[in-house]
Amino acid sequence: MNRPERQTVLRIIEYRIQARLDDLKSAILIAQESRNGEEKSSAGDKYETGRAMVQIELENLGKQVALVEKQLLDLKRWHKKPESASAVGGHLLHLSGKPSIFIGPSLGLIQTEGIAFMAVSVSAPLGQRLLGMKTGESRGFNGVEYKLEELA
């Protein structure tokens, strides 16, 4: 399997997160236009219910934007490779016979530009299991053996 370079992985992840942020911001604009464009009908309750539902949607989108913006900030911090000799957030783990895993934002399996890797959160069960691994170490998770060949 082709081992992706760390900077390539970071660039792809940043692109994906930025695209998600752009989508969320577009959804907010659409929801705001919908809320502001609601005409008050003779059935006032229907109007108020519609506005309240749009407001709830805007609040949910706002929370998602905050989460995605935090992911972008974390990613900027991880552009510098962690100094740790064991796996921590920001490391790219090259594994024996498996796609590499970046410990950072949770994006799942990414296949692009002729490479494949997984982006796994430090709080995800797999991320938790891989934290602290050192080169040459093996750990099992859900019946699958992960052997760390290199930390990048």
C-alpha distance (Angstrom), angle and dihedral (degrees) to the residues before:
residue distance angle dihedral
M1 . . .
N2 3.79 . .
R3 3.77 110.5 .
P4 3.77 110.1 -137.4
E5 3.78 119.6 -134.3
R6 3.77 115.5 -113.1
Q7 3.82 94.6 -121.0
T8 3.81 90.8 50.8
V9 3.81 90.4 51.9
L10 3.82 91.3 48.7
R11 3.81 91.5 49.1
I12 3.82 92.6 50.1
I13 3.81 92.7 46.8
E14 3.80 91.6 47.8
Y15 3.82 90.4 50.7
R16 3.82 91.5 50.4
I17 3.80 93.7 47.5
Q18 3.82 92.5 45.9
A19 3.83 90.2 50.0
R20 3.82 89.2 51.9
L21 3.81 90.5 49.9
D22 3.82 91.1 49.8
D23 3.83 90.5 50.2
L24 3.80 91.3 50.4
K25 3.80 92.6 49.2
S26 3.82 90.0 50.4
A27 3.81 90.2 50.2
I28 3.81 89.6 51.6
L29 3.81 91.6 52.5
I30 3.81 91.1 49.4
A31 3.82 91.7 48.6
Q32 3.81 91.6 48.0
E33 3.80 91.2 50.5
S34 3.79 89.3 48.6
R35 3.80 91.9 50.6
N36 3.79 93.9 45.5
G37 3.79 93.0 44.2
E38 3.79 95.7 53.3
E39 3.76 108.8 119.6
K40 3.73 116.3 -143.5
S41 3.76 107.2 -113.2
S42 3.76 128.4 -159.8
A43 3.79 86.1 -101.1
G44 3.81 95.8 72.0
D45 3.82 94.1 -177.5
K46 3.80 91.1 59.5
Y47 3.81 90.3 52.3
E48 3.81 93.2 48.4
T49 3.82 92.4 45.9
G50 3.81 91.0 51.3
R51 3.80 92.2 49.7
A52 3.81 91.5 47.0
M53 3.81 91.4 51.7
V54 3.80 91.4 49.7
Q55 3.82 89.5 48.4
I56 3.81 90.7 53.2
E57 3.81 89.0 49.4
L58 3.82 90.2 50.8
E59 3.80 91.1 51.1
N60 3.82 91.2 50.2
L61 3.80 91.2 48.5
G62 3.81 89.6 48.9
K63 3.81 90.7 54.8
Q64 3.80 90.6 49.4
V65 3.83 90.9 49.9
A66 3.82 90.3 52.3
L67 3.81 90.6 51.0
V68 3.82 93.3 48.6
E69 3.81 91.8 46.4
K70 3.82 88.5 53.0
Q71 3.81 89.0 52.0
L72 3.81 89.5 53.8
L73 3.81 91.1 50.1
D74 3.81 91.1 49.4
L75 3.79 90.0 48.8
K76 3.81 91.7 53.3
R77 3.83 88.2 52.3
W78 3.81 90.0 51.0
H79 3.80 95.0 53.7
K80 3.78 84.7 92.1
K81 3.79 108.7 68.1
P82 3.81 112.3 -114.0
E83 3.80 113.6 -105.3
S84 3.80 93.2 -138.1
A85 3.83 120.0 115.4
S86 3.80 88.8 -145.9
A87 3.80 128.7 60.9
V88 3.81 114.8 -79.8
G89 3.80 135.8 155.3
G90 3.79 109.2 -58.8
H91 3.79 95.7 33.7
L92 3.79 124.0 121.2
L93 3.79 108.7 -143.5
H94 3.79 117.3 -151.8
L95 3.79 106.3 -155.3
S96 3.78 131.6 -164.6
G97 3.82 109.9 -98.9
K98 3.81 94.8 -14.3
P99 3.79 136.9 90.1
S100 3.79 114.0 -85.0
I101 3.80 116.0 -100.3
F102 3.80 125.6 -140.2
I103 3.79 111.9 -156.1
G104 3.79 104.3 -142.5
P105 3.79 133.2 71.5
S106 3.79 117.1 18.0
L107 3.82 106.3 -112.1
G108 3.79 100.8 136.6
L109 3.80 123.7 -142.6
I110 3.80 114.6 -4.8
Q111 3.79 120.1 -167.1
T112 3.78 114.4 -177.8
E113 3.78 142.8 122.1
G114 3.82 90.4 25.3
I115 3.80 93.5 -59.1
A116 3.78 136.6 96.4
F117 3.79 128.6 -154.4
M118 3.77 139.7 149.6
A119 3.78 125.8 -122.6
V120 3.81 107.6 -151.3
S121 3.79 128.7 -179.9
V122 3.79 120.6 -122.0
S123 3.79 87.2 -125.9
A124 3.82 95.0 52.3
P125 3.82 115.5 99.6
L126 3.84 92.3 -113.3
G127 3.80 91.3 45.9
Q128 3.80 90.0 50.9
R129 3.80 90.7 50.1
L130 3.81 93.4 50.8
L131 3.81 96.6 45.7
G132 3.77 112.2 108.1
M133 3.82 95.6 20.6
K134 3.78 116.9 145.6
T135 3.79 129.0 -151.9
G136 3.81 110.7 -76.1
E137 3.81 93.2 20.0
S138 3.82 122.5 124.9
R139 3.78 128.1 -153.5
G140 3.76 132.1 178.2
F141 3.78 125.8 -134.7
N142 3.81 125.3 176.9
G143 3.78 91.1 -16.0
V144 3.82 94.0 -50.7
E145 3.80 122.1 113.9
Y146 3.82 117.1 -138.4
K147 3.81 117.1 -164.3
L148 3.79 115.9 -171.0
E149 3.79 111.7 -138.2
E150 3.80 99.2 169.4
L151 3.80 142.0 0.6
A152 3.80 113.3 -140.5
